[in-house]
């Protein structure tokens, strides 16, 4: 991943592709660890990218790190609220 990002940096042009790549890597057995690295790289460059926090939270949850999962879910909710986005779909997943 490091070499890929070094060769083709995360920019506004490549952002969606990297986010999609991380999402698909996370679906592979034990892929969450690689996806976590990639999501954190995305957040480093684009700290207000809402969906990345949701996906990162999910990856942390899968590997059993509930504290970091909750931290990222909370950041997701905070950004959704600050951007006046609809939280109903997310909250319904958690029985709220």
N, C-alpha and C positions, 0 to 999 in steps of 0.2 A: 504494500500500500504506500509506504513511504516513497519508494522510487516512482511509483505512478504519479503521486501528487507532485513530486519534484519535477518530473518530466512535463506534466500537464497540470498546472496549479488550479486550485479551486478559485474560480472567478464567477462573476454573474452569468457568464456564458456557459460554464461547465457545472454550475451549482446543482441544477436539477438532475443532471446525469450522475453526479456523485451521490446525491441523496438517494436516487433510485438504485444505484449500485449497492450502497450500504443496506438498503431495505432488502434487496434480494439476497445479499450475503447473509443477512440475519436469519433468513429462512432455512439455511443449510445447517445441518447438525454442527454444533459448536461454532457457528458463524457469528454469533453475537459478539464474541471478543474482537473480531476484526471489524465488525460493524461499529462497535463502540469507538474504536480508534478513529474510524472515518467520520462518524458523527461529531466527535470532539474536534476534529480538524475543521469541519464545516462550521461549527459554532464559533471556533476561534476567529474565523473570517467574517461570519455573518451571525452575530450574537442575537439578532432578533428574528431569526428564521424559526417560526413557530413549530412547524411540523417536525423539525429535527429533535426538539425536546421531547415530544411525544414518542417518537421512534426510539430515542436514546433511553427514555424511561422504560420502555418495553424491553429493550435488550438487557438493561440492568436487572429487571424483574426476572427475566428468563434465567440469568446466571445466579440468581438468589441474593442479589444485593438490593434488598428492599429500601434501605436508606437512600441510596443514590437514585433508585427508581422513583421514590416519592419526591425527592428534590427536583428531578426533571419533570415529573408530572405537574408539580406545583409551579414551576417556571412556565410550563406550557399554558396552564390556566391563567397565570398572571399576564402573559403576553396576549393571550386571546382576549382577555378583558380590556387590556390597554389599547388593543386594536379594534375594539367593539365587534368582535367576531362571536358567532353563535356557539355556545358551549353545550347545548342540549344533547347533541349526539355523544360527546365525550362523557358527560355526566351520567347519561343513561346506561353507559357501559359499566358504571360503578354503582348502580342502584341509587342514584341521587336524583 
